[in-house]
Amino acid sequence: MPFFMPVINTGLDIALYIIKANRDKIMAISFEKALGISQYTVGVRSKRAEILASNIINADTPHYKAKDIDFAKAMESAKSHQSSGGIAKTHDKHFDIDASSSLGDSQKFRVPNQPDTGDGNTVDVQVERNLYAENTLKYQTSLEFLGGKFKGLNLAIKGA
């Protein structure tokens, strides 16, 4: 029987051909196990950056109260939102991309470390800038770590 190679036009065709040809060799990859907690840190740090930026922007707004995130609670909320389902999924292998936006009760008002200036605003711009810079470094580190995990998965898939 002659070997027939179908004409392959798209990446999807290639993937389907490889899957059909190697059906007995395919292993499922659990991103939950492969990525661990790293998949949640990026979303939580991103949300914290938004809150800190909002604090800086509202530094001159009367009666504005500085906010922040309890990182440990936010991580637990993101992980539980991921495992509880969140939005409806059509397949149990689908990702919940909205998991990091649900922070639960982890967002709190910050206790001011300066006396009231008379306008009721609790934002200390220097503190907010420092926290924003620290959060940015940790966010970048989380991205690089997650990128390394994906490079490792890619290497494992390619078998190189």
Order of alpha helices (4+ residues) and beta strands (2+ residues): alpha-alpha-alpha-beta-alpha-beta-alpha
